[in-house]
Amino acid sequence: MHLPVGSLFEGLIDWLKANVTGLSRFMSGILVAMVSGLGNILIYPPAPVLIAIFAIVAWLLAGKKAAFFVA
């Protein structure tokens, strides 16, 4: 039994290249902007301030033990 798997996938890849490139670039741009923004937010404040913020959030969400573990 012979299945033409190679030609099927080649056709699928060609179709994806022709029809999904714009969507892929759009989604890529959104993800790059989100990651860059998050990186900038995490780089801006000093480390002790970030530690305090994460500890407070952990305390509010999970309790004292989690806050101690985070800090």
Sequence and secondary structure as in RCSB ss.txt:
>XXXX:A:sequence
MHLPVGSLFEGLIDWLKANVTGLSRFMSGILVAMVSGLGNILIYPPAPVLIAIFAIVAWLLAGKKAAFFVA
>XXXX:A:secstr
    HHHHHHHHHHHHHHHSHHHHHHHHHHHHHHHHHHHHHHHSS HHHHHHHHHHHHHHHH HHHHHHH 
